Amino acid sequence: MKYLHDHNIYQKQFEGFLFKEIILPDNIEIIEDQAFKDCLLLTSISIPGSVTTISKNIFEGCTQLTISKNMTKIPNNLFNGCS
């Protein structure tokens, strides 16, 4: 899935979607609470450097997602409910 339409990913916008991979473009600045909650098949997401705010629990319940070694700061509860 390639997302192109706005500067924000809104609260629960993609909750429960069956994406395996998400590539966010350089115009995304804010990812709101639980944006990708329960995307059970999600294994990969590319977050560009343009993102200035990542809210809490955005990957809650995303049990297949792994984390990049390049991640330097993670907000509280970002992966709440993940195994």
N, C-alpha and C positions, 0 to 999 in steps of 0.2 A: 504494500500500500504506500503510495506516495501522496503526501498531504500538501496542498498548494494554496489554499484559499484565504487564509487569515494569518494574523500574527500571534493568535492565541489558540491553544488547545483547551477547550472548556471542561468544566467539572463533569465527570462521567460521560464525556462526549463519545467515547468508543467502548463503553462498558459492555463486556460480553462478546465483542466482535471476535471472529475467528481468524485474525491475521497471524501469519507466521513471522513476517518481517515488516518493519516500519522504517521508512527513510524520511525523516523530517527535513524540509528545505531550510535554507539559510534565513528565511524571513520570520521563522517562529521565534518568539521572545518569551512567552509565558506558557507553562504547562500547569493547569489547575488541578485541584484535588481529584483523586481517583479517575483521572483521565482515561487510563487504560485498564481499569479494574476488571478482573476476571476474564482477561483475554487469555484463555487457557492454552492456546496453541502458540502464543508469542515466544519466540526464541531469540529474536534479535531486534534491536532498535538503534538507529543512528540519530543522536542528538547533536545538532550543530552548535558551534560556538556562539551563535546569536542568542541562544537561550540564556536569559538573565535570571529567571525565576522558575524553580521547580517546587511545586507545592507538595503537601504530604500525601502519602498513600497512593501515588500515581500508578504503581504497579501492584497494588494489592490483589492477591489471588493469582498472579501470573506465575504459575508453578514451573514453567519450562524456561523462564528467562534466566540468563547468566549475566554476570557483570564484567565489564571491561577492566583490564589492568590499568588503563589510563585515567580512571575516575579518581579525582582527588578530594571531593567533598560530597557527602551524601546527607540530605536532610533527615531528621527523625521520621521514623515510620514509613519511609519511602517504599520499602518492600514488605510492609506489614501483611501477614497472612501467607507469605510465600514459603515454600519449603526448600 
